[in-house]
Amino acid sequence: MAEPTDEEVVTTAAEAAEGLIFARFKQSNVKDLDVTVTFEDGVLDVDVYINAPDDADDADAVAEEAARTAQEAVDELFAAADDA
């Protein structure tokens, strides 16, 4: 399998982050959400912002976990390409 495209990397990371966020919070409790993913020159950058007023204490921790999950998903994507 060929190396993933930049678009595949970005999509994989964003979907993984959003999936984790909505596994932790009910969608109706999330007032605002921003997942920004860039992949340039082999460098992945993931920024996650969550505004969940009812769970404000947990929102920062979940945002950090979502960013890590996005990075892990991209690592798995590249590992799968290497194994193929």
C-alpha positions in Angstrom: 0.0 0.0 0.0 1.3 3.5 -0.8 1.9 6.1 1.8 -1.3 7.8 2.9 -2.1 11.1 1.2 -2.1 14.3 3.2 -5.8 14.4 2.8 -6.2 10.9 4.2 -4.0 11.8 7.2 -6.0 14.9 8.0 -9.3 13.1 7.6 -8.2 10.2 9.8 -7.0 12.5 12.5 -10.1 14.7 12.5 -12.4 11.7 12.6 -10.6 10.1 15.4 -10.6 13.3 17.5 -14.3 13.9 16.9 -15.1 10.3 17.6 -13.4 10.4 21.0 -15.1 13.7 21.9 -18.6 12.5 21.1 -17.8 9.2 23.0 -17.2 11.3 26.1 -19.8 14.1 25.7 -23.3 14.1 24.5 -23.4 16.1 21.3 -26.1 18.3 22.7 -23.8 19.3 25.6 -21.0 20.5 23.3 -21.7 24.2 22.6 -18.7 24.7 20.3 -16.0 22.4 18.9 -13.0 23.1 16.8 -10.6 20.4 15.6 -7.8 21.8 13.5 -5.5 19.3 11.8 -2.6 20.1 9.5 -0.1 17.8 8.0 2.8 19.4 6.2 6.3 18.1 5.4 5.5 14.9 7.4 4.6 16.9 10.6 1.2 16.4 12.1 -0.3 19.2 14.2 -3.7 18.7 16.0 -5.4 21.4 18.0 -8.7 20.6 19.7 -11.0 23.1 21.4 -14.2 22.0 23.2 -16.7 24.3 24.8 -18.9 22.0 27.0 -20.2 24.2 29.8 -21.8 21.4 31.8 -18.5 19.5 31.8 -16.1 22.4 31.8 -13.6 20.7 34.1 -13.4 17.7 31.8 -13.3 19.5 28.5 -9.6 20.4 28.6 -8.6 16.8 29.5 -10.9 15.4 26.7 -9.4 17.9 24.2 -5.9 16.6 25.1 -7.0 13.0 24.9 -8.7 13.7 21.5 -5.5 15.2 20.1 -3.5 12.1 21.3 -6.1 9.8 19.8 -5.8 11.7 16.5 -2.1 11.2 16.5 -2.3 7.5 17.3 -4.9 7.0 14.5 -2.4 8.6 12.1 0.4 6.4 13.4 -1.8 3.4 12.8 -2.6 4.6 9.3 1.1 4.8 8.4 1.8 1.4 10.1 -0.9 -0.2 8.0 0.7 1.3 4.9 4.1 0.0 5.9 2.7 -3.5 6.6 1.0 -3.7 3.2 
